Amino acid sequence: MSSALNRLLKNKLAIFGLAMISLFATAAVFAPFIAPHPPDKQFFEGLTLEGAPLAPNKTFWLGTDLLGRSLFSRLLHGARTSLIIGIAANGAAVFIGAFLGIVAGYLQGLPGTAIMRFTDLMMAFPALLLAIALAAIFRPSLWIVALVIALVNWVQVARVIYSQTVALAAQEYIEAARSIGAAWPRILFIHIVPHLWPTLLVWGTLGISTTVLLEATLSFLGVGVRPPTPSWGGIIYESQSYFLDAPWLVFFPGTAILLLSLAFNLVGDALRDVLDPTQRGRG
């Protein structure tokens, strides 16, 4: 473990990704103390005489939105939304996918076939369309959006974990454990699950990037987190009519989405290279 950590810390891109994640996490946790203004407060002086948003200035560092609210404050609080949904939704997706993949891969037979055919059925639906449909059924909120994203993102994890579990279950040491009467919980949790941790860790990191992008997409389409809860995708959605006149309303939240997704991708790729023996020595 220490050697893997050392290799990870030698990766400059991974260090950059970890630094960006730490920066966004700090902004999310301490948003009420860092933000110079309340995120939902509408300032009379936050609009021009014509009622248009203000460009970045000394009072409003990143400008204001179409209601005269501080964009910087809303971005800080929006980081909370993205990280909470990213971590919670992806964590639930990894758990669901891992559970179903392990059960299907170890049991195989009729139960395994039924689980994997259901997984194939879920994979046949485009994730975005399925998420929009589920979000339309339920009343969108922070946790409902996280649940919706988890329900559409578990299928890839289940497929990967199923394949690895089938391969592990066919190993001779598993047959030996069965022959001496080892119970199935011991076989699963002692002999199979530990070998799946590297894959789950990589998926748990890379998946957050996908989740952040999907949450921003749902918010931009108007079926994500509802106002007044700040959301990066929601900020862009609310500012559609000001794309040309107030480009900062798109540039800053779009850059935040890009950097956070990039950071988790860089860390996830580095973890894959570190934890996968076939990747060692490459680069």
C-alpha positions in Angstrom: 0.0 0.0 0.0 2.8 2.4 0.8 4.6 1.7 -2.5 1.3 2.3 -4.4 0.9 5.6 -2.5 4.5 6.6 -3.3 3.9 5.9 -7.0 0.7 7.9 -6.9 2.4 10.9 -5.3 5.1 10.8 -8.0 2.4 11.4 -10.6 2.3 15.1 -11.3 -1.1 15.0 -12.9 -2.5 13.1 -9.9 -1.1 15.7 -7.6 -2.7 18.4 -9.7 -6.0 16.5 -9.5 -5.8 16.0 -5.8 -5.0 19.7 -5.3 -8.1 20.7 -7.3 -10.3 18.3 -5.5 -9.0 19.6 -2.1 -9.6 23.2 -3.3 -13.2 22.5 -4.3 -13.9 20.5 -1.2 -12.6 23.3 1.0 -14.7 25.8 -0.9 -17.8 23.5 -0.5 -17.3 23.0 3.3 -16.4 26.6 4.1 -18.7 28.2 1.6 -20.8 30.1 4.3 -17.6 31.7 5.6 -15.8 32.3 2.3 -18.7 33.7 0.3 -18.7 37.5 0.6 -22.5 37.6 0.1 -25.5 35.3 0.8 -26.0 33.1 -2.4 -29.7 34.0 -2.6 -29.6 37.7 -1.8 -30.7 39.9 -4.6 -28.8 43.2 -4.6 -30.5 46.3 -6.1 -27.0 47.5 -7.1 -26.3 44.1 -8.6 -28.0 45.1 -11.9 -27.4 47.8 -14.4 -29.9 50.6 -14.9 -31.3 48.5 -17.8 -31.7 45.5 -15.5 -28.8 43.5 -16.9 -26.2 41.5 -14.8 -23.0 43.2 -13.8 -19.7 42.2 -15.1 -16.9 41.2 -12.6 -15.9 44.1 -10.5 -14.5 45.0 -7.0 -17.8 44.4 -5.2 -18.9 41.3 -7.1 -15.7 39.5 -8.0 -17.2 37.2 -10.7 -20.1 39.5 -11.5 -23.8 39.0 -10.8 -26.6 36.8 -12.3 -29.8 37.9 -13.9 -31.4 38.5 -10.5 -28.5 40.6 -9.1 -27.1 37.8 -7.0 -23.3 37.3 -6.4 -22.1 34.7 -8.9 -19.0 34.0 -6.8 -21.1 33.2 -3.8 -23.5 31.0 -5.8 -20.5 29.1 -7.3 -19.1 28.4 -3.9 -22.4 27.0 -2.6 -22.9 25.2 -5.9 -19.7 23.3 -5.2 -21.6 21.7 -2.3 -24.3 20.5 -4.6 -21.9 19.0 -7.1 -19.7 17.2 -4.5 -22.6 15.9 -2.4 -24.4 14.5 -5.5 -21.1 13.3 -7.0 -20.0 11.4 -4.0 -23.4 10.2 -2.7 -24.8 9.2 -6.2 -21.6 7.5 -7.3 -21.1 5.8 -4.0 -24.6 4.3 -4.2 -24.1 3.3 -7.9 -20.8 1.5 -7.0 -22.5 -0.2 -4.1 -25.5 -1.4 -6.1 -23.4 -2.4 -9.1 -20.8 -4.3 -6.9 -23.5 -6.1 -4.9 -25.4 -7.3 -8.0 -22.2 -8.1 -9.9 -20.8 -10.2 -7.1 -24.0 -12.0 -6.5 -24.5 -12.8 -10.2 -20.9 -13.8 -10.7 -20.7 -16.1 -7.7 -24.1 -17.7 -7.9 -24.3 -17.8 -11.7 -27.0 -20.2 -12.9 -30.5 -18.8 -13.1 -30.1 -16.0 -10.5 -26.9 -14.8 -12.2 -28.5 -14.9 -15.6 -31.6 -13.0 -14.4 -29.5 -10.3 -12.8 -27.3 -9.8 -15.8 -30.1 -9.8 -18.3 -31.7 -7.1 -16.2 -28.4 -5.3 -16.3 -28.3 -5.6 -20.1 -31.9 -4.2 -20.3 -30.9 -1.2 -18.2 -27.8 -0.6 -20.4 -30.1 -0.6 -23.5 -31.6 2.7 -22.3 -29.5 5.9 -22.8 -28.5 7.0 -19.3 -29.5 10.6 -19.9 -32.9 9.8 -21.2 -33.5 7.4 -18.4 -32.4 10.0 -15.8 -34.7 12.6 -17.4 -37.6 10.2 -17.2 -37.0 9.3 -13.6 -36.4 12.9 -12.6 -39.8 13.8 -14.3 -41.5 11.1 -12.2 -40.1 12.2 -8.9 -40.0 15.8 -7.6 -36.4 16.8 -8.1 -34.4 17.7 -5.0 -30.8 17.2 -3.9 -31.2 13.7 -2.7 -33.7 12.6 -5.4 -31.3 13.7 -8.1 -28.6 11.7 -6.4 -30.8 8.7 -6.3 -31.8 9.1 -9.9 -28.2 9.3 -11.0 -27.3 6.2 -8.9 -30.1 4.2 -10.5 -28.8 4.8 -14.0 -25.0 4.6 -13.3 -24.7 1.2 -11.6 -24.9 -1.0 -14.7 -21.4 -0.5 -15.9 -20.0 -1.3 -12.5 -22.2 -4.4 -12.3 -20.9 -5.7 -15.7 -17.2 -5.2 -14.8 -17.5 -6.7 -11.3 -19.5 -9.6 -12.7 -16.7 -10.5 -15.1 -14.1 -10.3 -12.5 -16.1 -12.3 -10.0 -16.7 -15.1 -12.5 -12.9 -15.2 -13.2 -12.1 -15.3 -9.5 -14.7 -17.9 -8.7 -13.1 -20.3 -11.2 -9.7 -20.1 -9.6 -8.3 -23.2 -7.9 -7.9 -21.6 -4.5 -11.7 -21.0 -4.5 -12.4 -24.6 -5.4 -10.0 -25.6 -2.6 -11.9 -23.4 -0.1 -15.2 -25.0 -1.2 -13.7 -28.5 -0.9 -12.7 -28.0 2.8 -16.2 -26.8 3.6 -15.7 -23.0 3.7 -19.1 -21.2 3.9 -20.0 -18.9 1.0 -19.8 -15.7 3.2 -16.2 -16.5 4.0 -15.4 -17.3 0.3 -16.9 -14.0 -0.8 -15.6 -11.6 1.9 -12.2 -13.3 2.4 -11.2 -14.6 -1.0 -13.1 -12.7 -3.6 -14.1 -9.2 -2.4 -10.5 -8.1 -1.5 -9.4 -8.7 -5.1 -12.2 -6.4 -6.3 -11.2 -3.4 -4.2 -8.8 -1.9 -6.7 -11.5 -1.9 -9.4 -14.1 -0.5 -7.0 -11.7 2.2 -5.9 -10.9 3.3 -9.5 -14.6 3.2 -10.5 -15.5 5.1 -7.3 -13.1 7.9 -8.4 -13.7 8.0 -12.1 -17.5 7.7 -11.7 -17.6 11.0 -9.7 -16.6 12.8 -12.8 -19.4 11.3 -14.8 -21.9 12.0 -12.0 -20.9 15.6 -11.7 -21.4 16.1 -15.5 -24.7 14.2 -15.4 -26.0 16.4 -12.5 -25.0 19.5 -14.4 -26.7 18.3 -17.5 -29.9 17.5 -15.6 -29.9 20.9 -14.0 -29.2 22.6 -17.3 -32.2 20.8 -18.8 -34.4 21.9 -15.9 -34.9 18.5 -14.3 -32.1 18.7 -11.7 -31.8 20.4 -8.4 -34.4 23.0 -8.1 -33.9 26.6 -7.0 -33.1 28.2 -4.6 -30.4 25.5 -4.1 -27.4 26.7 -6.2 -26.2 24.3 -8.9 -23.5 24.9 -11.5 -25.7 23.5 -14.2 -28.7 25.4 -12.9 -26.8 28.7 -13.1 -26.1 28.1 -16.8 -29.8 27.1 -17.3 -31.0 30.2 -15.6 -28.7 32.4 -17.8 -29.6 31.0 -21.2 -30.9 34.3 -22.4 -27.7 36.2 -21.4 -25.2 33.9 -23.1 -24.0 36.7 -25.4 -24.5 39.7 -23.2 -23.1 38.2 -20.0 -20.7 35.4 -21.0 -19.3 35.2 -17.4 -22.5 33.5 -16.4 -21.6 30.6 -18.6 -17.8 30.7 -18.5 -17.3 30.5 -14.7 -19.7 27.7 -13.8 -18.6 25.9 -17.0 -15.0 26.1 -16.0 -15.8 24.9 -12.5 -17.6 21.8 -13.9 -14.7 21.2 -16.3 -12.0 21.5 -13.6 -13.8 19.3 -11.0 -14.5 16.6 -13.6 -10.9 16.8 -14.9 -9.5 16.5 -11.4 -11.4 13.3 -10.6 -10.5 11.8 -14.0 -6.8 12.5 -13.4 -6.8 10.9 -10.0 -8.9 8.0 -11.2 -6.5 7.4 -14.1 -3.5 7.6 -11.8 -5.1 5.1 -9.4 -5.7 2.7 -12.2 -2.1 2.9 -13.3 -0.9 2.4 -9.8 -3.3 -0.5 -8.8 -3.2 -2.4 -12.1 0.0 -4.5 -12.4 -0.2 -4.5 -16.2 0.1 -0.7 -16.2 3.3 -0.5 -14.2 6.4 0.6 -16.0 4.3 2.3 -18.7 4.0 6.0 -19.4 
